[in-house]
Amino acid sequence: MTTENRALRTELETLTTEAFRPELAEIDTLPTLDIARLMNGEDAEVAAAVALRLPEISAAIDAIADRMARGGRLVYAGAGTAGRLGILDASECPPTFNTDPGQVVGVIAGGPQAMVTSVEGAEDSAELAHKDLDGLGIRAADTVVGVSASGRTPYAVAAVGHARALGALTVGLSCNAGSGLAAAAEHGIEVVVGPELLTGSTRLKAGTAQKLVLNMLSTITMIRLGKTYGNLMVDVRASNDKLRARSRRIVALATGASDEEIEAALTATGGEVKNAILVVLAGVDGPSAARLLEESRGHLRAALTAAAG
């Protein structure tokens, strides 16, 4: 074993996410139902671990929303499961919140092929992280969220460090206390979920915790940006039959209007849900709704107040 490998092994042995649990050493001999109960019990602890970090999560969200309101982007950077979760969260923003595909972006060590297969050595490359961020043209208005269960993944740590040097807002999301990733970022979020059911398999509790936090970062940021009205997704992009039906239902829930009124409003606004709601509630035409929303920077409540005034 080389000195470098020995040092890495020693480092991993200090991480909570890599800890061995002797009480589970014979888990493979248990009935399937017992293993399922064990896993379910483990998963039930994740939300409580996230709850302990809500102040840090909220502070990060406010900072992200402020940057995005000024035209910035939200970029997730990670390797393996962490990188895939970032790309998953980013890819769901356009249909859910009608964001531009480049507004919320995920990058993964090793590139697109790493979504489905392991790319040898990619997670250890700081140079690759720099290259990926430079390819996006990271600027001061942007936010880069490094995601790593261990909190030590070189790709994620380097991405945060490089982004911070470029003036961007940085967030480090990990599942170990005292992580290098959190230390490198302006906003460190360390959700400590404890050792995994399978030693070192951080796609389990750590992956679930990361998914929960990423849900919060994107969803609450979009709420702050006016992408919702109450708990309705008024910026939803109606790209298929299901979403077109959902669009009509959202307008109905927000306005209480008849089917005929809803169809007329959606037709007058080119199918834009937020605009259609404004047409119905404020009694304005399609162009006026668009103007009011532009002047209110997309916030429907503000547009309604302006229309009433």
N, C-alpha and C positions, 0 to 999 in steps of 0.2 A: 504494500500500500504506500502510495506517495505521500509526502508531507502535506501536499494540498488536499488530497482525498481524506487524510486523517483529520485535518483541521475542519473540513466540511462535515465529516461524520460527528465530530465533537460539537460543532455548532448545532447541527440538527437535533442532537440528543438533549439540548437545552430548551427546545421549542415545545410548547404545550401541544401544538397540533401534531407533533411527531411522537408524543409520549406513548409508551407501551402500557397496556392495562392487563396485568396478570389475571385479574378476576374473569376476563373474557377469553382466556387462553384455550378453553375447550368449547367455544361457541359453536364450532362446526359439528359438535356431537349433539347439539340440542335439537328438539323438534322444530319444525319450520315456524309454527305459531309462536313459540317462545322467542325465537330470533326476531320475528316481526314485532312482538311486544317490546323487546329490548330496543329495536330501532325506533319505534314509535315514541318510546319514553325519552330516548336521546333527542329526537327532533323536537319534542315538547319543550325542551330547555332552551332552544335557540331564540325564540321570541323574547324571553326574559333577558338573555344576554344582550340582545339588540336594545331593549328598553333602557339598559344601564348607560347606553351611549347616545341617547336621544338629544341631550344638550349639544354634543359635538356634531351630530348629524344635522340638527336644526341650524346651527351656526354656519355649517358648510353650505346648506341649501340657500340661506339668505345671501351668502356671498356669490354663489353660482347664479342665482336669479338676477342679482344686480349686474353681473357681467353680461348675462344673456340679454337682458333688457337693453343693453347698449350695443347689441349686435354680435356678442361673443358666441362661441361654440362650446359644447360640452363634449369632451373627448375622454373615453375610457381606454386605459392601457394595461394589459396584463398578459400572462402566459398560461397555457393550459386551460383548466376549468375557469379560472378567473378571467382570462381573456375572452373565452367563449360567452361567459355571462355578460360581460360588458357589451359584446357585439349583439347579443340577444336583446338586451335592454335598449340599445341604440336603434336596432332595426324595428322595434315596436313603436317608436315615437311618431314616425310619419303617419301611419294609419290611425293612431289613437289621437294625436294632437295636431295633425296636419302640419307638422314641421317640415322644413326643407330637409332632404336626405343628408345634406352636409352640416346640419345644425347640431345633431347629436351623432357622434361617430365612435365606433369601437375599433381599436387596433390590437392585434394579437401577435405575439412573438412568433415569427415564422411565416407570417402572412396568411392569406385566405385558406391555403391548404391545411394550416394548423387547426382549422375548425373541425376537421374530421380525422386528422392523423397527427401523430407526434412528429415534430420537426427537430431533429437532433441538434442539441446545443443552442437552440434559439433563445431559450429563457435565460441563458447565461450571458447574453450579448448586450452590453451597454451600447455598443456602437450601432446595433440594429435598432434599438429604441430611439437613439438620436436621429437615425435615418428616417424612421417611420414618422416621427413628429415633424422633421424638417420637410418631409413630403406633403404634410398637411399645411405647412406655412403657419405654424403656431405663432400667435401674437398676444399682446398684453390683455386683450379683451376676452381671451379664451380661458377655459378651465380644463385642466388635465387631472383626471382621477386615476391614480395608480392603484391596481387591485392585486393583492397577493395574500393568500392564506397565511403563509409563513411570515410575511412582512420582510423577507430578505431577498426575494427574487431579483436578480440583477437587472433584468429588463424593466420591471416595474419601478424599481428604485431609480434607475437611470432616467426613465421617462419623466418622472416627477422632478428630479434634479435639473434636467435639461429644460423642461418647461418653466421651472421657477427662474432659471437664469435668463430666459427670454421674456420674463415679466408676467407670465400667465399665472392665474390663480391655481393652486395645487392642493389636492386632497389625497391622502394616503389611507386606503382601506385595507386592514389586515385583521388576522384573528389571533395574534400573539401580542402580549403586553411588551412595551419597550422595544418595539420594532424599528428597524432602520428606515422602513418606508414611512411610518408616521413621523419620524424625526426629520425626514427630508422634506416633508410637505408642510404647508402653512396650516392646514387642517388635518390633524391625525385622528382617525377613527379606528379604534382597536376593539373589535367585538370578540371577546375571549369565550369560546364555546367549549373549551376543554378538549381532552384527547378523543380521537375518533373511535367508533366501534371497531373498525378495521384500522390497525395502526398506520397512521400517515395518510389515510385515504381522505384527503381534504375536499373531495367532491361531495362529501356527506354533510356533516353539520356546518363546516366552514363554508361550503358552497351554498348551503341554504341561507346562512347568515348574510353572505355577500349578496345573494339575490334579493333578500328582504331590504337591505340597505340601498341597493341600486334602485329598487322600486321606489323607495322614498325620495332619493335624490332626483330622479327624473319626474316622478308624478307631482311631488309638492312644488318643485321648481316650475312646472307647467301651470299648476294652480296659481302660483304667484305671478306668472306672466299673463294671466287672464285667459288661459286655454280652456277653462271650465266655467260653468255658471252653476253655483251650488255644487252638487255632485254629479252634474251632467257633463258629458264630453261634447261640448258644443263646437269644438273644432275638429270633430271626427271627419275623416275623409271617406266619402261614400264611394268606394271603389268596387263594390260587389253588391249582389242582391241583399245579403244579410245586413251590410252596413247602410244600404239605402233604406231598408225597413227600419233600422235603428235610428237613422236620421229623422224619419217621420215621427217615430215614437218620442225622441228627445224633444222635438218641437212641440209635440202634444203635451208632454209632461211639463215643459217650461211655460206653456201659454194657456193650456186648456182649450185651445181652438178646435174647431170642427175639422174633419178630414178635408173638406173643400177649401177652407181657409189655409190649411197647412200646405196643400198642393199648390195653391196660388202663390203663397209666400215663397216656397222653394223654387217655383218656376221663375218668379221675379228676381230671385237672387242667385240663379244658376246652381241651385242645390246646396248653397252654403248655409249650414244649420244656424250659425250664430247670426248671420244677417237676416235669415228668415224669422228668427225669434224677435229680432228688433223690429222688423216690418209689422209683425202681428201686435206686439206689445206697445209699440210707440206710434203705430198708425202711419208710418212713413213708407215711401216707395223704395225700390231696390237700390238705386243710386244714392239716395239719401242715407240709407242704412250703411252702405259701404263707406261713405264719407264720415259719418259719425263714428264708426268703428276705427277708421284710420286716425281720426283726430284723438281718439281715446286710447290709441296704441293697442287696439284689439281687446280692451276690457269691456265686456258687455254691460256690466253694471254701470260703469262710467258713461257709456254711450246712452243708456236708458235715462240716466240723470240729465245728461246734456239735451236729450230730445224733449224731456219734460220741461226743461227750463226755457 
